Amino acid sequence: MNTTAVVTSEFSRVAKFFWQELKPRGKWLTPFNIISIPIILIGLVILYFRFVYGIGYVTNLNQYYPLGIWIGFDVVTGVALAGGAYVITFVVYVMRMEKYHSIVRVTVLNGLLAYIFYAGALTLDLGRPWHIVNPIIGNSFGYNSVLFLVSWHFLLYMLTMALEFSPVVAEWAQLEKARKFLAGLTLGAVIFGITLSILHQSGLGALFLMAKPKIHPLWYSEFIPVLFFVSSIYAGLSMIVFEGTISHKVFKDLLGGQNHRHYEEIILGLGKGAAITMFVYYFFQALIFVHEKRWELITDAWGYWYLLEVIGLVLVPCFMFAYAVRHRNLGIIKVASVLALLGIVLNRLNVTVIAYRWYDVDKYYPSWQEVVVTLMVVFTEIWIFRWIVTRMPVFSKR
Amino acid sequence: MDRRQFFATTATVGAAVLPIKKSRAANAKETKEFVGVLVDTTRCIGCRSCEVACSETNGNFVPDVRNDNALARVRDTSEKQYTVVNRFNTDKGEVFVKRQCMHCWQAACVAMCLVNAMFKTKEGPVTWNGDKCLGCRFCMVACPFDIPKAEYLSWNPRIMKCTMCYERLQEGRKPACVEACPTDTLMFGQKRELMETARHRVYSHPDKYVHQIYGEHEVGGTGWLYLSAVPFEQLGFRTDLGTTPYPEYTKQFLVAVPLILFGVPALLLGLSELTDRKKQVREDEGWSEPEVTE
């Protein structure tokens, strides 16, 4: 048999297939497209100026606020919200709860894209992004640096998630042998991925441990890493509920075969998980509050802001989740998940931007360009997500 | 091997290894001491010669000292100037204070940097290497004195900060600012000498100085030390930074890393083995081959 001919024909088949799949499908003038396309285009123009004239040309960053929303929101918050992937893979592959198997693929895809785009947004913020390989290739290892650890874990975790998702790609490209091989690696990848997630979710918090004199004492404690890790669990769960709700509406036809009752059970289960982890998180916050004698700190505006975050956007949604699970009310779960997500956004922004140098008169506010680029990152991710789920077997079960 | 033999072997090996370890430790003992600068703010006349010398040496913006009236307001170092002199109106009249990188003994910026671009040299100065730096600016987040400054309006931004004229030190010369100082406000030397001098001045003029040497203990000790006639808060110094070296704050976390990196996979592998229902069924049936039901 002529191997070369087989390989060539197979290659041309795959190439043809990719070309077919690259073409857009469906209607073009949807509301989402009408909003997102101009923003992405403007974002690209802004990025041109950013790379030619410097970060300061398009952002409000200054010598006292070296980090803005590109780090505080895109990276730090984005990674927390992508925590769902490690939680769900833990539940399905380690605890072997088959109930959640049907959402593994979409959750891992979301996680992978979130890391690629939000951690990738880091390169927009780096002053010298072409040196990004330095911590990897080993010409200079800062072993004692938390940032070194986080950067390695980002990289490894992205590879791990790509491996977890790869069977889906193989199935799409009709490469059955590759699919079987890749599927066999899943458990190992999952366990490695969970370990990495624990470390870099907490590591993102540990980055701010040395900013002790700059972060408002209500948000600074030596336990930031633990708080970041615990909150990433319910952030991930809430994000799955939130995304699932949207996907359920937008990609209805793709989900056709799925049992609605089954979907309801999944949402209720996630709600229960979120309620419990949120309560643990709240309890820990309360312990820190008492331990560090923060009573006198909550009487001013910063105190109210803190209470809004910890009571209004942690404890309240926590009870809402618990109530909704008890009464099997999906509507309340969805509202609670939105509140919980807002709480996460607020917490991460508080630590990185808002309560950072709280004593300053000239506070940092993001420029409109920073906001547009952030939106661009989010929209581009959604574009890629949509492209993948309309082509690969993400929603359907094996 | 029985127990007696085990002890004997351990003792022999231990005895053999111990002296090696000891001599190794002796070899590793650092002979060089960190250098630094003592700033006696009671001597400074605010001539800003140090600013000019610094900028000329480092190729930065050279201020027009005679005409720019810069002392009218309190300035900070910037991406254009590594050092500035400020005037403060205190209980004891006008006091001039030079500001620059403190060259901490255990620097936060160095501990934060993931590529050793910020580097604590064995001589003491903290330097920056542009070939390694990613421009992540976390050194600026970590620094308790807000010293590293970024060139935001450049496509290839540098992190700008005082290097204690590291290159001049290599040539055996003093930092440019120290050499330029006409009033002996700045004294260059090893920290031990500087501390002796500083203490001597405080003891011999107990009414002139406050009995504190800023930088002796702050953030675990800094390379630059300050003497003052008035409490340091009045001179724009942060006195709430504590005496813990900043890298200590992340040490706890870093210690936990290997625990998680190896503990968690072990736990999870074990868990997944325990939760495997197929294996459970097999066990119930006396380890017979499972039927393929799926």
Boltz contact constraints between the chains, C-beta under 6 A:
constraints:
  - contact:
      token1: [A, 52]
      token2: [B, 155]
      max_distance: 6.0
  - contact:
      token1: [A, 54]
      token2: [B, 152]
      max_distance: 6.0
  - contact:
      token1: [A, 54]
      token2: [B, 153]
      max_distance: 6.0
  - contact:
      token1: [A, 54]
      token2: [B, 154]
      max_distance: 6.0
  - contact:
      token1: [A, 54]
      token2: [B, 155]
      max_distance: 6.0
  - contact:
      token1: [A, 55]
      token2: [B, 152]
      max_distance: 6.0
  - contact:
      token1: [A, 56]
      token2: [B, 152]
      max_distance: 6.0
  - contact:
      token1: [A, 56]
      token2: [B, 153]
      max_distance: 6.0
  - contact:
      token1: [A, 63]
      token2: [B, 149]
      max_distance: 6.0
  - contact:
      token1: [A, 66]
      token2: [B, 137]
      max_distance: 6.0
  - contact:
      token1: [A, 66]
      token2: [B, 140]
      max_distance: 6.0
  - contact:
      token1: [A, 66]
      token2: [B, 141]
      max_distance: 6.0
  - contact:
      token1: [A, 94]
      token2: [B, 268]
      max_distance: 6.0
  - contact:
      token1: [A, 94]
      token2: [B, 271]
      max_distance: 6.0
  - contact:
      token1: [A, 94]
      token2: [B, 272]
      max_distance: 6.0
  - contact:
      token1: [A, 95]
      token2: [B, 275]
      max_distance: 6.0
  - contact:
      token1: [A, 96]
      token2: [B, 275]
      max_distance: 6.0
  - contact:
      token1: [A, 126]
      token2: [B, 134]
      max_distance: 6.0
  - contact:
      token1: [A, 126]
      token2: [B, 135]
      max_distance: 6.0
  - contact:
      token1: [A, 126]
      token2: [B, 136]
      max_distance: 6.0
  - contact:
      token1: [A, 127]
      token2: [B, 135]
      max_distance: 6.0
  - contact:
      token1: [A, 127]
      token2: [B, 157]
      max_distance: 6.0
  - contact:
      token1: [A, 128]
      token2: [B, 133]
      max_distance: 6.0
  - contact:
      token1: [A, 128]
      token2: [B, 134]
      max_distance: 6.0
  - contact:
      token1: [A, 128]
      token2: [B, 135]
      max_distance: 6.0
  - contact:
      token1: [A, 131]
      token2: [B, 134]
      max_distance: 6.0
  - contact:
      token1: [A, 132]
      token2: [B, 134]
      max_distance: 6.0
  - contact:
      token1: [A, 134]
      token2: [B, 115]
      max_distance: 6.0
  - contact:
      token1: [A, 134]
      token2: [B, 132]
      max_distance: 6.0
  - contact:
      token1: [A, 135]
      token2: [B, 114]
      max_distance: 6.0
  - contact:
      token1: [A, 135]
      token2: [B, 115]
      max_distance: 6.0
  - contact:
      token1: [A, 140]
      token2: [B, 115]
      max_distance: 6.0
  - contact:
      token1: [A, 140]
      token2: [B, 116]
      max_distance: 6.0
  - contact:
      token1: [A, 140]
      token2: [B, 132]
      max_distance: 6.0
  - contact:
      token1: [A, 142]
      token2: [B, 113]
      max_distance: 6.0
  - contact:
      token1: [A, 142]
      token2: [B, 114]
      max_distance: 6.0
  - contact:
      token1: [A, 142]
      token2: [B, 115]
      max_distance: 6.0
  - contact:
      token1: [A, 142]
      token2: [B, 116]
      max_distance: 6.0
  - contact:
      token1: [A, 144]
      token2: [B, 111]
      max_distance: 6.0
  - contact:
      token1: [A, 145]
      token2: [B, 112]
      max_distance: 6.0
  - contact:
      token1: [A, 145]
      token2: [B, 113]
      max_distance: 6.0
  - contact:
      token1: [A, 145]
      token2: [B, 114]
      max_distance: 6.0
  - contact:
      token1: [A, 146]
      token2: [B, 250]
      max_distance: 6.0
  - contact:
      token1: [A, 147]
      token2: [B, 114]
      max_distance: 6.0
  - contact:
      token1: [A, 147]
      token2: [B, 138]
      max_distance: 6.0
  - contact:
      token1: [A, 148]
      token2: [B, 114]
      max_distance: 6.0
  - contact:
      token1: [A, 151]
      token2: [B, 114]
      max_distance: 6.0
  - contact:
      token1: [A, 191]
      token2: [B, 265]
      max_distance: 6.0
  - contact:
      token1: [A, 191]
      token2: [B, 268]
      max_distance: 6.0
  - contact:
      token1: [A, 195]
      token2: [B, 264]
      max_distance: 6.0
  - contact:
      token1: [A, 195]
      token2: [B, 265]
      max_distance: 6.0
  - contact:
      token1: [A, 198]
      token2: [B, 260]
      max_distance: 6.0
  - contact:
      token1: [A, 199]
      token2: [B, 260]
      max_distance: 6.0
  - contact:
      token1: [A, 206]
      token2: [B, 250]
      max_distance: 6.0
  - contact:
      token1: [A, 206]
      token2: [B, 253]
      max_distance: 6.0
  - contact:
      token1: [A, 209]
      token2: [B, 249]
      max_distance: 6.0
  - contact:
      token1: [A, 209]
      token2: [B, 250]
      max_distance: 6.0
  - contact:
      token1: [A, 210]
      token2: [B, 108]
      max_distance: 6.0
  - contact:
      token1: [A, 210]
      token2: [B, 142]
      max_distance: 6.0
  - contact:
      token1: [A, 210]
      token2: [B, 246]
      max_distance: 6.0
  - contact:
      token1: [A, 210]
      token2: [B, 249]
      max_distance: 6.0
  - contact:
      token1: [A, 211]
      token2: [B, 141]
      max_distance: 6.0
  - contact:
      token1: [A, 213]
      token2: [B, 144]
      max_distance: 6.0
  - contact:
      token1: [A, 213]
      token2: [B, 241]
      max_distance: 6.0
  - contact:
      token1: [A, 225]
      token2: [B, 253]
      max_distance: 6.0
